[in-house]
Amino acid sequence: MDDGGTFLQAADITATLDTVLTAMRAVDAGITYRLGGTSAALLQGVRLPVGDIDLLVARREDVDKFGAALASFPCLNAASWIPQSSQYFARYEVHGVKVEISTVERQADSDGMECVGRGPWQHYVWIACGSHQVPAVRLELRLATELVRDRADRYEPLLDYMSAHGCDVDLLHRAMRDQGLSAERRRLVWDRLGHSA
């Protein structure tokens, strides 16, 4: 995450993703991935602070394929295993934007988590980024993650957006339950969104 207090705009993310995905296309590396994190939320219309771009892949070799495609850009963290978070992770800088590519290798029998289990692979929307269509993880999963992390500067804009535009109530219910949010916190969310718990 950006630590300098400067945040990305949607145009920064779109341009960077177009560059990254064009580089991937040039090496013919057809990889299944998902755009997650705050950048996925921003591209879906939520105004919130974004410091980097997070790409989730299923296999370690896919992280390496992204690395090969991005070889002409500065590598900030070479692909390596991070045991604390069960991730195979790499970070690049593409035109001044940090792009992180990783697996998350924890098992979960849930579709309600943003980076673990079936959630990101089943619940996503397509967003145009330059000449590419990008699969972005749904906002319901991101909201639950931000609530767990207790990052009000992220979950408040998500709640505002979903209050105005609606949400998948069943998915949000599963996401909050499966990510272990307290009944009290869940009630506050439903009150805010105008739904009964």
Secondary structure, 3 states (H helix, E strand, C coil): CCCCCCCCCHHHHHHHHHHHHHHHHHCCCCCCEEEEHHHHHHHCCCCCCCCCEEEEECCHHHHHHHHHHCCCCCEEEEEEEECCCCEEEEEEEECCEEEEEECCCCCCCCCCCCCCCCHHHHCEEEEEECCEEEEEECHHHHHHHHHHHCCHHHHHHHHHHHHHHCCCHHHHHHHHHHCCCCHHHHHHHHHHHCCCC
